[in-house]
């Protein structure tokens, strides 16, 4: 929170800290004027300061006013802003498919309610919150709005407004919505891995917008693909996308060596939770992929894994060194990027080429792997164009609600011979299909994340390595 030329910081159970020079990293403790779960500080335009909080199973998001002139001590009594309501909000239900998960003594649907964040826009207060739990790919953010910081709060029927249950890395909850210097809104969100630990996570950044009538939405469409921050944003964040498609999914790999249980295929499966590992961290260990044809390559993302790594915190050698190469025939190689002298920690490293190259093979060779573990990669992701045409049409599809539970719906579509995958988009109006699911290898999906009292529209797009063909929206039956 910024207030009167200073920056204030807090988190669970640590108290309150203040700095006037955040770049210097010097903070002073202001004690512990409050002790709550997942605290969010909010300074209103009139100088009043509020704290929103909540971190409990099937619980509440609450608020209190703080006195900045009296060591930020609470003013009066706290109040409840809203409560979990998974009986009507399908996306709040716990579990991988929002169908329940073991919690406490048994199998329960109630969410872990947490991660509040307040944003004021055009005189309306947007109190955001996360559910159903950080360890699930459906982790998302919903929103309630109010005319004042104290409420009354009304549920946004388009919730969750930040949602990404599919793709290379899933989850988009426990987040912060903020404006940059140009006044454009962004949403920084928690992305889940949850393999070594339930709270193993990364951060994702997505364009955010407020529609003319105040609807808040976040654009996660192809959110795993390269994007830019354009000088002006004119199309719900869509103009931030470069149009480069993923070229490496399920393509044929080779490797210098592979540990049992960590095959090279795992580096091209679009799943951050799996990875390939060489048998050692020695220089010269390598991984390559045959794209199947000559493609235009614009960028490469290397997502390193930490298999058997033992380094903690800021180890002296915490950086990756490697060489990236391309080839037309898999025998003669040219340099794509040389990071053999790198000294910067970049576990997901992104290389955008100054000029694209046409190639069929890409190879990465280890020079230095930090942490004491073997050379290992979650995914080696290659972006550009297959130099063909997008699918000729979008598929025919049908969608209908579950008669026994309005929180659920089924979407089915035809398989197209020129499509690699499909995007199921949905929302509360034909022009507001802000939620999406990226699907490969399937022709049906069952959703359990709808609001039981909200009317929806759906569309199914087709995509391949050369582009996307949008489908026409139709109402959910």
N, C-alpha and C positions, 0 to 999 in steps of 0.2 A: 504494500500500500504506500502511495506517495502522499505526503501531507506536509505543507509548510516548508518545502525545500528539503525534506528528509525522506528516506525510504525506511519502511518498517517491515520486519519479517517475523513470522511465527510459524510453528508447526505443532504437531501433537506433543503435548507435555514438555515443551522446552522453554516456555515463557515468551517474552517479547524482546526484540532487538531492533536497534536503530542505527542508521548511518547517514552521513551527508556526503560520503565518498565511497560509493559501492565498488568502484574500480580498484580502489586500494585494498578492499577486503577487510576494512577495520570497522567492527561493529561494537556497540556498547549495549550491555544488558540493562533492560528496564524492569527486571524482576519477573514475577509471575502473577500478573493481575487477573488472569483467568486460567482455567485448566479444563479444556474441552477437547473432544475428538474432531479431527479434520477442521481446524479453524480457518475462516476466511475473513480477512479485514476488508472493510469497505468504507471509504471516505466520500460522503455526499458533497454536492456542490455548496451546501450551506455550512460546511465545516463540521457537521456532526459525523461521528464515527460509529460504525456498527460492526458486530461480530456475528457471523453465521456459522453454524456448526452442526455436526451430527455424524456419528460413526457407530452404528449398532445394527443388529439383526432385525429386519422388519421394523425399523424404528421411525425416527422423525428427523426433520431438519428444523432447527430452532434459531432464534436470533436474540441478540441483546444489544443495548446501546452502551457505548463506552465513553468515558469523559477524558478527552485528550489533555485537558488542563489539570487533571487530577490523577496522573500516572496511569491513565487508561483503565481506571477501575470501573466496574459495571454501574450503570445508572438504572435504578429501579429493578424490576424483575424481568427475567427472560420470557419469551413467548414462543409458542409452537407455530411454525410457518405452514407446514403440511406434513402428512404422514405417508408411509408406504401404502400403496393401493394395488397390489398385484392381482387382486380379483378382477380388476378392470383394465389394468395396464399390463398386457402380456409380456412386454420387454423387461419388466421388473422381476419376473419370475426367475428364480435361481436355476443354475444348471447350464450345460453346454448348449442345449437346444431350448432353453427356457422351460424345461420340463421338471425341474426339481433337482436337488443334490443333497448328499448327506450333510446334515448340519445338526450338531447337538445329538440328541438321542435317536433321531430317525431321519427319514427322507422327507425334506420340506421344500416348499416352493418359495417361501419368503425371501426377500433380497437382503443383501448387506447394503444398507442405506448410508451414503457417505458423500464426500467430495463436493461440498457446496461451493458456489462461486456466484457473486453478484455483479451484474453489469447494468448500468443505466444507459438507456438509449431513447432519445426523443421523448423524455419525460416519463417513460415506463421503466419499471424495475424488473429485471430478468434474473430470478434466483434459480440457478442451475444446480443439478445434483446428479450423482452417479448411482447406478445399480446394474446388474444384481450382485456383482462380485468381481474383483480385479482378476481372478484366475480364470474367468470364462471369456471366450471369444466374442460373446454378445455383450460384453461390458460397454456401457453407453451412457450418454448424458440426456436427461430430460430437463424440462424447464417449467416453472410457474411464473406468472407475471402479476404485478401489483401496481397500483397508482402511487404507493409510498413505500419506503423501506420496511415499514411495519406490516404491510399487507392492506387489505385482505388479498391472499394469493389464489390465482386461478390457474388451473392446469392447462398447459399448452397441448391441445389435442393432436398436434403434429409430432409430439415427443415419441421416441427419442430423436432429438434434432442432430445429435452427433452419434453416428452408428457405423461400424465397419466390422461385421462379423466374418468376412471372407477376405481372401487375398493372401499375399505373402506373410503379412503380419496383421493380426486382427485385434479388435478392441479399440474403442475411442471414448473412454470414460475418464472421470476424475480429472477435469480439464480446466482451462482458463481461456476466456474470450477477451481479446484485447484489441485495441486499435493501434496501427503504426503511425509514423509521423505524417503520412499522407491521408490519414483518416480511414484507411482500409482495415476491416476487421479480420482477425485470424483466430484460430482455435488450436491451442496446443493440448494434446491429449495423451493419455496413458495407453500404450500398446502392450498387449500381454505376450509373454513367452511362457512363464510358469512351468518350467521343466525342472530346473535345479531347486527352485523354491517357488511357492505360490506367488510371491511378490517380485519375481524376476520379470522386469519390464523395460520398455524403451519409450521414447517420446516421439510423437508424430505431430506434424504441423499442417493444417488444412485451411483453405480460404473459408471465411464465414461472412454471412450477409444478413441484413434485415430487409425484408420486403416492405413495400409501401404501407401495408397494413400492420407491420410490426412482426411478422413471422420470422423467427430466428432459424437459420439453417446453416449447415456445414457441408461443404462439397468434398466427399470422400471417393467420388467416382475415379477409378483407376488411381487411387491415392498412393499406390506402391510404385507408380511410374514417375519419371522425371517431370518436374513442374518448375515454373518460374514465377517471380513476382513482377507482373507487368506494370508499366508506368500508370496505367489506368485499368480498372477492372470494370468490365461492362456486361458480363454475362454470367452472373451467379458463380463466379470463380472458374467457369469453364475455360476462359481465355488464359488461365494460368497453366493449362496443360499444353505440352509441346506436340502431342500427337504421335510420339514415338511409342511403338508397341513392343511388348516383350517377345524376344526371339528365341530364348533358350529353354523354354518350358518343355520338359520331358525329351530333350534332344539327347543324342548319343554321346556319353562321356567316356573318357579314358583317364587313367591316373597312374602315377609312378608307383604307388602302393596304396593299400586300403586296409584299415583295421577291420577286423571282423565285427559286423553289426553296424558299420558306418560306411556303406558303399558309396561310390561316386554318384550314383543316381540321386542320392539324397541332396546333392548340391544343385539340382535342377528340378525340384518338385514343388516349388513355390510354397514352402512351408518352413518358416523360421525355426520351428521346434525340432526339425531334423537336420542332420549335417553329415558331410563326408569328413573323414579324418585319415590322413596319411599315417604311416607307422612311426614316423619320427618327425623331429623339427629340424632336420638337417637341411642346409641349403641344397637346392636342386630337386627337392620334392615338388611335383607338379600335378596340375589338374587341367584337362582340356575338354572342349565340347565341340562336336560337329553339328552345325546348325541345319544340316541337311540340304542346303542350297546356298548360293551366293546371296548375301543380304547386305543392306546398307546399315553399317553400325555407327550410331551417333554417341552412345554412352555405354559405360559398364559400371555396375555396382558390385563391389566385393563385400560380402557379409561374412566376416571372420567369426569362427566359433572359438570357445574357450575350453575345449576338451582337455581335461586333466591339468588345466592351468593351476598354478599354486600361488602366483603373485597376487598381492593384495594392495589396495589403495593406489598410491602413486609410486610404483616401482620404477627404478632408474631406467630400465629397458622397455618401458611400456609403449612400444611402437611396432608397427608391421613394416617390413621391407620386402619388396617383391618386384617381379617384372611381368608385364602383361604384353602378350604378343598376338598377332593375327596371321592367318595363312589362307591361301586359296585351296591348297591341295593337302595340307596336313604334313608336309615335308619341309617346305621352305617357309621360314618364319620372319616376320618383320615386327619391329617394336611398336606397340600401341601406347604403352606408358611405362616409364622406368622409375620405380619408387625404391630402388635399391639404396638410395641415400636418405630416405625419409626418416625423420626423427619425431614425427607427430603421431599422437595416439588417434587412430581413426578405425575403430573396429568395424563400422560400416563405412567403407571408402567409396567415393563416387568420382568417376573420371568422365568428364564431358569433353569430347574431342573438339579441337579447334576446327577441324574439317572431317567429315565422315569418311570412312573407308568401306570398300566392298570386300567382304571376306566370307569364308564358310566355316573357318575354325578360329577359336579363341583359346589361348592357353595362359595360365598363371603359374609362375614358378617362384618358390619360396627362396628368400634371401635371409630373413630373420623373422622368427616367430616368438613373441614375448610370452612370459608367464610360465615357461617350463613345460608346456604341453606340446603335443605334436601339431604339425601344420594341418589346420582344419577350417572348413568353410561351410557356413550354413547354406548359402546359395551364391552362385556366381551368375549374376543376372545381366543379360545383354539386351540393349534397347536399340531400336531403329525401325527399319522397314524391311519386310520380306520382298519388296519391290513388285508386288502383285496388286490385286484389287481387293478392296473390302468385300465382305459377303454381298451377293447381288440383292438380297432382300433380308428383312427381318423375319423371324419365324412366326407362323400362326401359333396362337396360344389361347389357353383358357385359364381362368382363375375363379375360385369360389371359396366362400367362407365355410368353416366347419359349423354345421347346423347345431351341434351339441356344445360348442365353445367358440364364441365370437372372437376370441383372442387368436384363433388359429385360422390359417388359410392354406390352400393348395394351389400351386401354379404349375401347369404342364405346357410344354411347347414341342414343336417338331424339331427333329435333328436335321440340320442343313449340311450338305456335303462340303461346302466351302467355308464353314465356320469352325474355329478352334474352340470357342466358348461363347457364353451368353451372359448378359447383364440383365438381371431382373430389377427394374426400377419401380418404386411406388411412393405414393404420397397422398395428400388430402385434396388435390385438385389435378386436373390434366396438365397444367403448366407448372406443377410443383411436385414432381417426382424426385424428391431430394434424397430418399433412401435408396440404397442399391445393394445387390448381391452379385458377386462375380463368380460364375459357375463354369466349371469345365467337366466334361465327361458325364454329364447327367442331362436328363430331359424333364425333370420334375423336382420341385422343392416344396417342403412343408414349412410354413412359417408359424412360429408361436409367439410373436412379438408385437401383435397388433393391439390397439386400444379397442375395447369391445364396443364403444359407443361412437367410434369415428368412421366416417365413410372414406373409402380409399379408391384410388385409381392405380392401375398397373400397366406396365409396358415391358416387353422383352426385346432386347437388342441382340444382334449377332456381331461377333468380332473375330478377326484372325490376325496374322502377323503384319497385315497391311492396313488395318483400320477397323472402324466400328460402323455398323449400319443401325440407326435407331429404329425402334418399333413404335407403333401407334398406340397411344394410351386407350384403355377401356376401363369401365368401372368394375370393381370387385363385385361379383354376383353373390 
